[in-house]
Amino acid sequence: MIRKIFKSKIHRAVITEADIDYNGSLTIDSNLMEAADILENEAVHVWNISNGSRLLTYALKGKAGSGTICLNGSAARLGHVGDLVIITTFADMTTEEAKKFKPTVVLVSEGNKIGIVSSESTVIIPPPPDEKEYYAEYPDYSCGGNSVTVIHTPSGKSTRCNSFDDISKNEEEALSALKRVVGRG
């Protein structure tokens, strides 16, 4: 049996543009697309938190680092600049694949920048913008009995936190605590 499984999402992004005269689609900052494992022309569901509308369209790459979330064509009638949206993707998998698969969730920060990315036992937090390198270990906070380690490199790329096996059981608490320990919450 093949099942349609939640693959990834960009959570609570803000619509920055709406272009009714464009052919159609959703333009997304390419950094967000990469973080959420969304390919150009991949089908995306857009759920507008602000007005309740839902649509299915395809993703186009926007300028990296721009924070662009632009509704194009007729989709522009389903949202306004400033609306909050959830952008999701799904994948077809066998039952066995689905049982092992963990989706990627990108929580955005101000300006539609990558805030936190979680997937399986990995949590990625970008470094503070004013610091070139950042390394911290937080043995006092654990999730599922595992301490948290965050390593940031000068390039701004982040590596993984320690085994976060139970993050899906209490993701909100874990992510909230992670934001606090790195001064982002």
Backbone bond lengths (Angstrom), bond angles and torsions (degrees), N, CA, C in turn:
res aa  C-N    CA-C-N  psi(-1)  N-CA   C-N-CA  omega(-1)  CA-C   N-CA-C  phi
1 M - - - 1.444 - - 1.534 109.03 -
2 I 1.316 115.20 139.02 1.468 121.80 175.19 1.526 108.05 -103.83
3 R 1.334 115.18 132.75 1.461 120.73 179.86 1.523 109.48 -120.41
4 K 1.316 116.35 148.25 1.465 121.52 175.23 1.525 106.61 -91.52
5 I 1.352 116.61 116.79 1.458 123.01 -172.55 1.526 110.26 -118.01
6 F 1.327 116.11 141.30 1.456 122.69 174.78 1.529 108.79 -58.17
7 K 1.351 117.14 122.49 1.469 122.18 -176.63 1.513 112.13 -101.42
8 S 1.333 117.69 -46.85 1.465 120.04 -176.96 1.522 110.31 -162.96
9 K 1.359 114.04 162.70 1.458 117.67 174.56 1.522 110.28 -154.26
10 I 1.320 113.28 152.06 1.459 123.08 169.07 1.521 103.69 -106.97
11 H 1.326 116.62 114.96 1.459 121.80 -168.83 1.528 111.98 -100.99
12 R 1.330 115.82 124.11 1.473 124.62 174.68 1.534 112.75 63.87
13 A 1.312 115.74 44.40 1.464 120.08 171.45 1.523 108.18 -76.56
14 V 1.306 116.48 159.38 1.459 121.91 -179.72 1.524 108.87 -109.14
15 I 1.335 116.85 130.45 1.463 120.39 176.42 1.530 108.09 -66.09
16 T 1.334 115.66 126.42 1.466 120.97 -178.86 1.520 112.31 -102.66
17 E 1.343 116.48 -21.89 1.468 120.78 -178.35 1.524 109.40 -150.39
18 A 1.316 115.87 158.00 1.460 123.13 171.97 1.526 106.43 -143.65
19 D 1.342 116.32 115.31 1.472 121.95 -174.68 1.522 109.92 -117.11
20 I 1.321 116.26 92.51 1.461 122.23 -177.16 1.525 112.70 -62.83
21 D 1.323 117.90 -26.69 1.464 121.46 -175.88 1.519 114.19 -85.21
22 Y 1.321 118.30 -4.77 1.462 120.98 177.76 1.523 108.91 -81.64
23 N 1.331 117.33 156.77 1.466 122.60 -176.27 1.517 115.58 -58.19
24 G 1.291 118.60 -33.91 1.459 121.07 -177.16 1.506 109.95 148.34
25 S 1.307 117.69 167.63 1.460 123.99 176.91 1.516 112.37 109.04
26 L 1.327 114.54 -174.17 1.457 122.79 177.98 1.526 107.58 -132.19
27 T 1.322 117.17 119.81 1.461 120.79 176.78 1.516 107.83 -89.20
28 I 1.361 115.33 128.75 1.461 122.19 -176.11 1.525 108.45 -128.23
29 D 1.339 116.78 135.09 1.466 122.15 172.33 1.529 108.24 -44.81
30 S 1.332 117.72 126.58 1.462 120.89 -175.47 1.528 112.73 -63.45
31 N 1.331 118.86 -25.37 1.466 120.29 174.94 1.529 110.73 -64.77
32 L 1.334 116.29 -41.49 1.462 120.28 177.37 1.524 110.79 -66.41
33 M 1.331 116.02 -39.91 1.463 119.61 178.76 1.527 110.65 -60.76
34 E 1.317 116.60 -45.65 1.464 120.56 -179.84 1.528 110.58 -62.96
35 A 1.328 116.93 -45.88 1.465 120.76 -179.02 1.524 111.53 -61.26
36 A 1.335 117.15 -36.00 1.464 122.12 -178.31 1.532 113.01 -92.75
37 D 1.327 116.77 5.11 1.469 120.89 -179.68 1.527 111.85 56.68
38 I 1.334 115.20 47.89 1.467 121.61 176.17 1.520 107.99 -109.45
39 L 1.321 117.10 126.35 1.458 121.81 178.37 1.528 110.44 -91.10
40 E 1.321 115.65 154.42 1.462 119.11 174.55 1.528 108.39 -61.12
41 N 1.307 116.35 137.29 1.470 126.11 -178.53 1.524 113.74 75.37
42 E 1.332 117.68 3.71 1.463 120.29 176.06 1.529 109.56 -73.39
43 A 1.312 116.21 144.66 1.461 120.97 176.98 1.521 109.71 -64.97
44 V 1.324 116.03 135.62 1.469 121.71 176.90 1.533 109.05 -133.77
45 H 1.317 114.56 141.57 1.451 121.39 171.97 1.515 106.63 -96.12
46 V 1.318 116.90 136.69 1.457 121.73 178.19 1.518 107.07 -120.75
47 W 1.340 115.10 117.74 1.452 121.53 -179.54 1.518 107.56 -111.26
48 N 1.318 115.95 114.50 1.462 121.33 -177.12 1.531 109.27 -85.14
49 I 1.330 115.83 110.56 1.461 121.49 179.98 1.524 110.52 -66.99
50 S 1.316 116.08 -34.39 1.467 120.96 -174.20 1.529 113.65 -70.85
51 N 1.345 117.62 -34.82 1.465 118.13 -176.86 1.533 113.93 -127.13
52 G 1.319 117.55 -1.46 1.460 120.69 176.42 1.518 115.92 83.45
53 S 1.333 118.75 -1.72 1.469 119.83 -179.59 1.529 110.62 -72.76
54 R 1.327 114.89 154.39 1.465 122.15 177.66 1.512 108.19 -135.33
55 L 1.339 114.91 142.28 1.457 117.87 176.77 1.511 110.46 -148.21
56 L 1.309 115.83 157.72 1.454 123.68 175.26 1.512 107.07 -117.61
57 T 1.334 116.87 125.10 1.454 122.03 -179.68 1.524 107.92 -146.41
58 Y 1.320 118.50 -156.03 1.466 121.52 178.08 1.518 108.82 -132.98
59 A 1.332 114.59 156.49 1.463 121.28 -174.40 1.524 112.16 -90.94
60 L 1.323 115.52 138.45 1.469 122.92 170.42 1.520 108.03 -119.49
61 K 1.334 115.80 142.77 1.462 120.21 179.58 1.509 111.65 -72.92
62 G 1.344 114.37 129.01 1.453 121.36 172.31 1.518 108.84 -101.40
63 K 1.304 116.08 172.93 1.461 122.14 -179.01 1.530 110.14 -60.44
64 A 1.334 115.92 131.19 1.458 121.88 179.16 1.522 110.91 -59.45
65 G 1.327 115.86 132.15 1.452 121.61 177.15 1.520 115.16 80.28
66 S 1.324 116.95 -0.29 1.466 121.14 -176.25 1.526 112.79 -78.78
67 G 1.328 116.79 -24.07 1.463 120.57 -174.90 1.512 113.24 77.20
68 T 1.316 117.16 10.62 1.466 121.85 -175.80 1.524 112.76 -64.46
69 I 1.316 115.07 128.49 1.465 124.07 166.18 1.533 103.61 -134.55
70 C 1.333 116.43 101.56 1.462 120.99 -173.63 1.522 111.07 -120.63
71 L 1.318 116.14 120.13 1.468 122.12 172.40 1.518 107.80 -78.41
72 N 1.326 116.93 127.53 1.462 121.54 -177.03 1.525 111.35 -114.86
73 G 1.323 115.65 151.57 1.458 121.30 176.56 1.512 112.32 62.33
74 S 1.334 115.82 -141.63 1.467 119.33 -176.70 1.525 112.18 -62.48
75 A 1.329 117.84 -24.92 1.471 120.89 177.79 1.531 111.28 -60.69
76 A 1.334 116.47 -26.41 1.464 120.51 -179.69 1.527 112.04 -62.21
77 R 1.337 117.07 -18.70 1.466 120.64 178.32 1.534 111.85 -80.41
78 L 1.361 116.49 -8.70 1.465 120.61 -175.85 1.522 113.43 -102.10
79 G 1.321 116.94 7.35 1.456 119.65 178.58 1.507 111.61 -166.56
80 H 1.319 115.34 161.96 1.456 121.94 -179.64 1.520 110.09 -125.58
81 V 1.307 116.32 157.01 1.458 121.27 174.66 1.531 107.88 -53.97
82 G 1.325 115.97 130.65 1.458 121.65 -178.93 1.513 114.19 99.74
83 D 1.351 117.89 -15.73 1.465 120.36 177.75 1.525 110.19 -67.35
84 L 1.337 116.00 145.06 1.465 121.90 174.24 1.519 108.86 -88.64
85 V 1.347 116.41 136.80 1.457 121.18 179.66 1.525 110.94 -135.08
86 I 1.328 114.31 157.64 1.452 123.04 170.33 1.523 105.34 -116.00
87 I 1.334 116.13 127.51 1.464 121.90 -179.45 1.527 106.72 -111.42
88 T 1.333 117.45 119.80 1.457 120.95 -174.44 1.522 111.95 -124.80
89 T 1.339 114.24 156.40 1.460 121.48 172.96 1.526 108.39 -130.54
90 F 1.310 115.53 156.74 1.454 122.65 178.93 1.523 108.19 -131.91
91 A 1.323 116.59 158.13 1.469 121.10 178.45 1.523 108.89 -137.82
92 D 1.328 115.84 149.25 1.456 121.16 176.34 1.530 108.65 -85.91
93 M 1.319 116.51 129.89 1.465 121.98 -178.04 1.513 110.14 -142.25
94 T 1.321 114.48 156.20 1.452 119.10 170.61 1.525 107.71 -73.28
95 T 1.299 116.51 165.05 1.462 120.50 178.66 1.524 110.50 -58.79
96 E 1.324 117.38 -41.02 1.464 121.53 179.85 1.524 111.28 -64.31
97 E 1.328 117.72 -43.19 1.467 121.15 177.78 1.531 110.79 -63.75
98 A 1.325 115.87 -42.54 1.461 120.88 -177.42 1.524 111.78 -63.24
99 K 1.328 117.86 -36.94 1.464 121.23 -179.89 1.521 112.04 -64.53
100 K 1.323 117.81 -27.85 1.467 122.14 -177.69 1.526 112.95 -97.37
101 F 1.319 117.40 -15.14 1.464 121.71 -172.89 1.520 111.99 -78.53
102 K 1.335 116.22 140.43 1.467 122.52 174.71 1.523 108.06 -122.40
103 P 1.329 118.14 124.81 1.467 120.64 -178.81 1.527 112.07 -71.73
104 T 1.317 115.58 161.74 1.463 122.57 175.67 1.518 108.61 -102.10
105 V 1.333 115.78 131.78 1.461 121.51 179.38 1.528 107.94 -121.99
106 V 1.335 116.16 124.07 1.458 121.86 177.07 1.522 107.81 -109.49
107 L 1.332 115.99 116.29 1.462 121.21 174.68 1.512 106.73 -96.42
108 V 1.319 116.80 124.25 1.463 119.40 -176.81 1.514 111.47 -91.23
109 S 1.323 114.73 152.99 1.455 120.97 175.88 1.530 107.87 -106.28
110 E 1.307 116.78 -169.93 1.464 121.68 -178.78 1.526 111.02 -54.16
111 G 1.314 116.60 138.26 1.458 121.56 179.80 1.516 113.57 76.07
112 N 1.331 117.26 18.61 1.468 122.52 -178.19 1.523 112.20 57.27
113 K 1.316 116.47 37.58 1.465 121.72 174.62 1.515 107.94 -89.93
114 I 1.320 116.42 156.17 1.454 120.60 179.64 1.522 108.29 -66.11
115 G 1.318 116.61 119.66 1.450 121.82 178.35 1.507 110.46 -93.70
116 I 1.321 116.50 -67.12 1.459 121.82 178.96 1.525 107.56 -139.36
117 V 1.332 115.89 139.16 1.459 121.97 175.63 1.518 106.61 -119.01
118 S 1.319 117.52 127.00 1.457 119.19 176.82 1.512 109.59 -126.23
119 S 1.313 114.76 140.92 1.450 121.39 177.98 1.517 107.89 -160.38
120 E 1.294 116.08 128.62 1.454 121.48 178.74 1.516 109.48 51.94
121 S 1.322 119.20 -118.92 1.461 120.86 -178.08 1.520 110.49 -106.47
122 T 1.325 117.19 28.99 1.457 121.44 -177.70 1.516 109.98 -122.36
123 V 1.304 116.16 136.00 1.456 121.19 171.27 1.518 105.91 -127.72
124 I 1.322 117.46 127.36 1.455 121.91 -178.81 1.520 108.13 -115.18
125 I 1.320 116.27 127.00 1.454 121.36 178.64 1.522 107.19 -124.02
126 P 1.318 119.44 119.93 1.460 120.12 178.62 1.524 111.08 -62.47
127 P 1.336 117.38 152.69 1.465 120.05 -179.27 1.517 111.68 -69.43
128 P 1.344 116.46 156.47 1.458 118.58 173.53 1.524 109.05 -58.21
129 P 1.338 118.89 140.83 1.459 121.21 -174.14 1.528 114.55 -63.31
130 D 1.331 117.83 -23.38 1.452 119.84 -177.13 1.524 113.38 -92.55
131 E 1.330 118.31 3.07 1.452 120.60 179.96 1.517 109.78 -118.09
132 K 1.337 116.21 137.70 1.458 120.45 -178.24 1.528 111.72 -82.10
133 E 1.319 116.90 -32.50 1.454 119.80 179.05 1.517 108.62 -144.56
134 Y 1.299 116.45 143.95 1.446 120.65 -175.05 1.512 108.76 -146.99
135 Y 1.312 117.14 128.55 1.458 121.65 175.68 1.523 107.63 -137.89
136 A 1.279 117.31 132.71 1.458 119.33 178.38 1.512 109.87 -151.19
137 E 1.309 115.19 144.15 1.458 120.80 173.52 1.514 107.28 -122.51
138 Y 1.312 117.29 137.47 1.448 122.07 -174.97 1.526 109.77 -124.26
139 P 1.349 116.72 77.74 1.472 119.43 -178.07 1.522 112.77 -67.76
140 D 1.342 117.97 -20.05 1.456 120.80 -178.56 1.524 112.65 -77.82
141 Y 1.324 117.05 -17.83 1.451 118.83 175.99 1.515 108.55 -110.48
142 S 1.291 116.85 132.47 1.457 119.27 177.66 1.510 109.48 -139.71
143 C 1.292 114.14 159.10 1.457 121.60 176.42 1.521 104.73 -134.71
144 G 1.282 118.44 116.01 1.450 120.52 -175.75 1.513 111.86 68.86
145 G 1.345 117.47 24.75 1.453 121.08 178.03 1.513 115.01 83.17
146 N 1.316 118.29 6.80 1.459 121.51 -178.80 1.519 110.53 -108.93
147 S 1.337 116.71 135.81 1.459 119.29 177.63 1.524 109.68 -73.89
148 V 1.310 115.40 163.83 1.456 121.80 -177.72 1.521 109.15 -103.80
149 T 1.316 117.41 129.38 1.455 121.58 173.36 1.522 107.77 -125.77
150 V 1.315 117.01 130.00 1.457 121.92 177.98 1.516 107.33 -121.81
151 I 1.313 117.42 127.12 1.458 121.41 178.04 1.514 108.32 -124.15
152 H 1.327 116.48 125.73 1.459 121.61 177.91 1.525 108.20 -116.44
153 T 1.313 116.62 142.67 1.458 120.68 -179.35 1.519 109.97 -109.22
154 P 1.342 117.51 163.62 1.463 119.92 -179.49 1.527 113.80 -58.25
155 S 1.340 117.64 -26.54 1.468 120.15 -179.46 1.524 111.94 -74.32
156 G 1.339 116.65 -9.53 1.459 119.75 -178.55 1.507 112.56 90.82
157 K 1.328 117.41 -6.41 1.458 120.58 176.88 1.518 107.97 -77.77
158 S 1.285 117.19 141.84 1.457 121.25 -178.84 1.514 109.02 -109.21
159 T 1.309 115.40 150.78 1.457 119.92 172.71 1.511 107.84 -107.39
160 R 1.277 116.59 -175.71 1.457 118.74 -167.34 1.514 115.48 -85.58
161 C 1.303 112.71 155.99 1.461 120.94 172.02 1.520 107.01 -84.86
162 N 1.308 115.88 162.24 1.463 120.32 179.40 1.516 111.43 -59.97
163 S 1.294 114.26 161.64 1.454 124.59 -178.28 1.522 112.54 -38.26
164 F 1.315 116.05 112.51 1.450 122.67 -177.65 1.523 107.91 -112.83
165 D 1.319 115.67 56.21 1.452 120.66 -172.16 1.519 114.18 -58.51
166 D 1.322 117.24 -32.12 1.456 119.92 -175.36 1.521 113.57 -98.08
167 I 1.341 117.95 12.18 1.465 119.23 -175.25 1.524 111.84 -59.53
168 S 1.329 117.22 -34.82 1.465 118.60 -178.15 1.527 111.57 -68.77
169 K 1.341 118.37 -22.52 1.457 121.35 179.80 1.521 111.51 -75.83
170 N 1.319 116.25 -32.27 1.459 118.99 -178.01 1.524 108.70 -145.91
171 E 1.332 115.58 55.01 1.461 121.79 -174.20 1.527 112.42 -59.21
172 E 1.320 117.94 -42.97 1.455 120.00 -176.51 1.537 111.00 -61.33
173 E 1.326 116.82 -45.44 1.471 120.30 179.65 1.525 110.61 -64.95
174 A 1.325 116.84 -43.89 1.462 120.15 -178.05 1.522 111.44 -64.64
175 L 1.319 116.86 -45.35 1.459 119.71 -178.92 1.522 111.10 -68.03
176 S 1.328 117.14 -36.87 1.455 120.70 177.38 1.530 110.29 -62.82
177 A 1.314 117.30 -44.12 1.463 120.89 179.37 1.526 110.61 -65.37
178 L 1.326 116.97 -39.88 1.469 119.67 178.51 1.515 111.14 -62.61
179 K 1.333 116.79 -41.44 1.471 119.87 178.18 1.530 110.05 -60.99
180 R 1.328 116.81 -41.37 1.466 119.88 -178.95 1.525 111.30 -64.88
181 V 1.329 118.27 -43.74 1.459 119.35 -175.10 1.517 112.53 -70.57
182 V 1.324 117.90 -20.78 1.468 119.08 176.31 1.524 111.71 -104.78
183 G 1.326 115.97 12.69 1.455 120.42 174.60 1.504 115.15 72.40
184 R 1.341 118.02 31.92 1.460 120.71 -178.96 1.516 111.82 -120.77
185 G 1.309 118.44 16.97 1.450 116.82 -177.29 1.496 112.40 -148.93
